[in-house]
Amino acid sequence: MTDRHLIVGAGPVGRHVAHLLTARGAEVVVATRSGSDSGVAGVTHRQLDASDPDALSAAAEGASALYNCANPPDYTTWDTAWPPLAASLLTAAERSGAVYAITGNLYPYGPVVGPMHEALPDAATDHKGVLRARMWADAKALHDAGRIRAVEVRGSDYVGSGVGENGHVTRQLPGMLAGKRAWVVGRKDQPHTFTDVLDAARLLVAAADDSSAHGRLWHVPSNPPRTQEQALTDVMAVLDRPAPKVSAIPTPLLRLGSRFAPMAREIADLAYQWERPYVLDDSAARTHFAMEPTPWDEVCRRTAGL
């Protein structure tokens, strides 16, 4: 089979997937709405509206894998942006025969008690979690019917290189480096799993390649949980900077602000992730793929841009 891959989206996961695939000599096409350069050498860039199933199917023809690394940038428009894009990706996977590898997240589980593992039901009640759960359920149904080959990889909040404003840790960096206080959502003292974005890409590529991994979810191998305050302190430490002052924004205050700011409402819906332990059980992927997470010190260095 031709080692040709189509990546939809050029965010941090998409760029890392492209790096991994080109490093092994694969033919890689990165499709985005703008067609802009991802910065990955050896990649073909294509301007494409991925929500157009005919255009996406044509681009996926002959691909061995189709990677969903898309992420609509505006949190407040997911309900309108995701459904046509998700449907188009399923159509392209079925028409092309490419393995459909999905970059997922933990929203579908909703609030949980205890570590999250792949056998948990998708029980979210907020609209973003319900939407992401439906995306996997639709892909799984087509996989089970023998119409596509699908796999989804789920990680927790991203750290590492290239995450930028999309990360709870990295969006704090400019202010902390200027000596400002860091403001975090929920509580600053609860254990929380952070996932290296490169490790997410590593698992996504490995899962797409491994036919025995298809048809199910996999959790990205991640380092032991840190509190938000610990994670911010660790990143500053690799820069030889003092521990930052960290304060928490209580969820009730977010909900009050949501009356006036749609983005505050979206964040408040997911604030449960930061109010109690939010810990990923990644043992299944560690065992199946013999994969360990990138050491935390190295993750912190790359998060800090070193």
Order of alpha helices (4+ residues) and beta strands (2+ residues): beta-alpha-beta-beta-alpha-beta-alpha-beta-alpha-beta-beta-alpha-beta-beta-alpha-beta-alpha-beta-alpha-alpha-alpha-alpha
